[in-house]
Amino acid sequence: MNDVESQDTLVAESPLDAQPSPAARGKSILPEVERRRTFAIISHPDAGKTTLTEKLLLFAGAIQIAGSVKARKASRHATSDWMEIEKQRGISVASSVMQMEYGDCVINLLDTPGHQDFSEDTYRVLTAVDAALMVIDAGNGVEPQTLRLLEVCRARNTPIITFINKLDSEVKDPLDLVDEIEKVLKLTVVPFTWPVGMGKRFAGVYDIRNDQIRLFRSGKDRLETESETLQGFDHPELADRFGAEFAQAEQEIELITGASAEFDKEAFLNGQQTPVFFGSAINNFGVKEVLDALAELAPAPKARAAIQRVVHPEEQAFSGVVFKVQANMDPAHRDRIAFVRVCSGKFTRGMQLKIGRTGKSIRTASAMSFLSQRRELLEEAYAGDIIGIPNHGLLQLGDTLTEGEKLQYTGLPFFAPEIFQGVEVADPMRAKQLRTGLMQLGEEGAIQVFRPHDGGALLLGAVGTLQFEVVAHRLKHEYGVEARLVPTKYRLARWVTAEDPAELKQFIDFNAYRIAYDVVEAPTFLASYQGELVISERWKTIKYHALREHAGLMFQSKLAG
């Protein structure tokens, strides 16, 4: 027997130090590029991520009133939750994009699903950002989903700012929280603020860098800028007003400032060190410090690797990559939006762009910017910005758009599903609508759709069971199809490649009853248990892959063809 499984992804080598860019480097757009801050918010479910997103928008002046995440039956909902099922259940299952200006910066904020069943969408979003804001529930500490997302950030050396939330509740000791972050997440912690008290005795936070304490007053409608501030931790009022809480915080701050490393900008930018802030997002407290830190510390757009070369953000020629596709953001218009991260150059509305995968051209007269479900026609954008391009299936996840140069960006992941269900239509007359809906949902990455080699009903693959519930809901409400989900015998899937195209064809023919094709026609081996993944010595060049990339698939296809 040969190796059971290759952990290699289907992607060509493209190191950042491969060669300098041969393209023209225009200085004229550099000031605009350097203003951009593009980051994602990541957390375990219920850590307060969506609430913090709302409050960041509120403090930046992008919205005037924050929707209540918990008021599921009220007329207000979180600005970042637009999908009907999100409003009903009070959870985020789709990634939202929001742009706002804050000071001299243009901030692109991407709110990601917190629920682990939608982690694949989050992983892809993390390929489109330059930094991450990690939210931790002070009562629960580091939780499993936080750790998983952190590993994705670490693989890309993504800089991370940490916000420890819910200090107005009964929480873990702050020293224990800092120790947990360092030990579990393997990050060097540098506290920028420190709490004075917690729960009902939460008095405020001490700003270590500016030597001032901001006093806490509960109130969801109270802006943090209205909070009382005292200069210096030796202010005579503190001990009198806060007694034991102040005394304990004084000891902790002395300990933490003596034991913590100095803030190192380079270590932060390499994803090794994280500034930490404490607060209560629901009470608008600690939010402004986080927003200021994002503007000050988060990096401007960086160079990105394509298969052909390294692309620099300040180049004059436009290029971008589709990291997300969303169908039916506006159900009345049956629209389909491709979210494009601008990687280089300047975008202007109406410019004609070429799709690297197909060579086809696409016009951009309807390109738009976002504040979650609110959108506006976009006149221009620069490297770091996120733009939406309406289309009718021309654009797929991982597509690269340029002004003509042949480029293919790498790094957009697709994970082998772990749960499978068959799908049947309740009304045979709606079979066409079912197929259309599943293809569109598969192309946007909401679910993985597999077409069996031998024919028969389509199979759905997911990372988590909640994905099936969301797909069934969307099929009914967006496509008018009642779908029945039925169990299958499959529990594992691996994409299949071979150095020899003839051998790959023979392998597919020999295992036809176990082969299916995903939404981009990549052959996939389906198994009921791990032992079936063993490859016999008969197949000399066959490899299984638990992860594939859009760019790698294109490269593999060229080798095979």
Secondary structure, DSSP 8 states (H G I E B T S, - for coil): ---S-B---B-----TTS----S-B-STTHHHHHHEEEEEEEESTTSSHHHHHHHHHHHTTS-SS---SS-TTSS---TT--SHHHHHHT---S-EEEEEEETTEEEEEEE---SGGGHHHHHHHHTT-SEEEEEEETTT-S-HHHHHHHHHHHHTT--EEEEEE-TTS----HHHHHHHHHHHH--EEEESEEEES-GGG--EEEETTTTEEEE----TT--GGGS-EEESTT-HHHHHHHHHHHHHHHHHHHHHHHHS----HHHHHTTSEEEEEE-BGGGTBSHHHHHHHHHHHS-----EEBSS-EE-TTBSS-EEEEEEEEE-SSTTTT-EEEEEEEEESEEETT-EEEETTT--EEE-TT-EEEETTEEEE-SEEETT-EEEEE-SS---TT-EEESS----B---EEE--SEEEEEEESSGGGHHHHHHHHHHHHHTTSSEEEEETT-SS-EEEESSTHHHHHHHHHHHHHH---EEEEE-S--EEEEEEESSHHHHHHHHHHTGGGEEE-TT--EEEEESSGGGG---TT-SSEEEESEEEHHHHHHHHHHH-
